Amino acid sequence: MDLADVKWTTTEFSLQGYVSTFRNAFPNIIKITEGFLGKQEIDSVSSSMVIRVYSYCIQKRVAAETKNGKIFSLPTTLTRLKFLVAQDSGLAKAVRLPLTLESILSRYSLPITVYSSSALSYKQKGDQKSQDELLSELTLLDTYEENFVLGHPIDKGKIFTKEQIMIPMYMTELKLAVAVGLRNGDEKRWKNMCDMLTEQVKSQDNTANVTFEEIYMLDKKDISPQKPSYSTIEPIYIDISEVNNNSKTPLENKGKYVVSQMQSKPVVGNQSQDAAKMEISSASKFSSINDIPKDLHNLNVSQVCQCLKLLNMNEYVEAFETAQVDGQLVYDLKPDMMKSCLGMNEFNIVKFLKFRDGWRPNILK
């Protein structure tokens, strides 16, 4: 495949807009037009990178707070660490067994305080000034879902790395274009090229049930106390060690891809861009304000605009459509963005924020 022959969309998509429009057309090929420079190298995506995207994954995680107020994020199905539940401290020692996070979450209600069954220390990865701190008592606050796009980088028309690249949805500043065929319109050749890439990935045998086991910190200043949205925060990666008799043994915390934890949308073949748009255009419509779910995360752009109409805010529909505001992006909107970018007045900003938080107007029939 010669990437110089590829035709790209003229529209630049945000990551949220791309997933909303093309999620049902995976696998496909994207080109990063505006990169993302993260706090650490692991969270950086270079401009001009070309990626064959094959899946959208969801991982359930739990947010936990330490005694000194730091917030950690852990995969709920983490198996290499176990914890003791604080409220079970009065039980006989023989009964007080360490549990996995998954077991704790299935047996107890949150929030709940737990202790690591082994002494742990941590420090910020890649920061020479970071000092070791103990990680012992944690209060499990809430569970949430972290969303990722997964794929393989392409170089000179070929998959050039066996390991997948993971693009998390909190990379809101990322911009990309999508491959829609060849410049000369040769659909048969385009299909053959895409099939060749699919076979290359299958030969690696590493696209099924991918997971991410990294434990990381979240910057507390980025967390809203009213309604935390942990999935929108860029993480701070850490190195974890087990402490025994004043010696430390590093624990693997590299975010490697391991089978079994993530729910991955399977590859559904080379569906066209038109098929993806058809899927969205046929999405269910809301006949009244009470039909709209309290949680807006899964709404597509068209459904968000339906909400505006039912709220008598028709004048903002065009701005929301142009900005490709879907349900996930709704929760990233700040009042100043809504005013300067979407042209909303102060009253409607308040109204929309209340609506986003679950309020529905009490309309008498």
Disulfide bonds with the S-S distance in Angstrom:
none
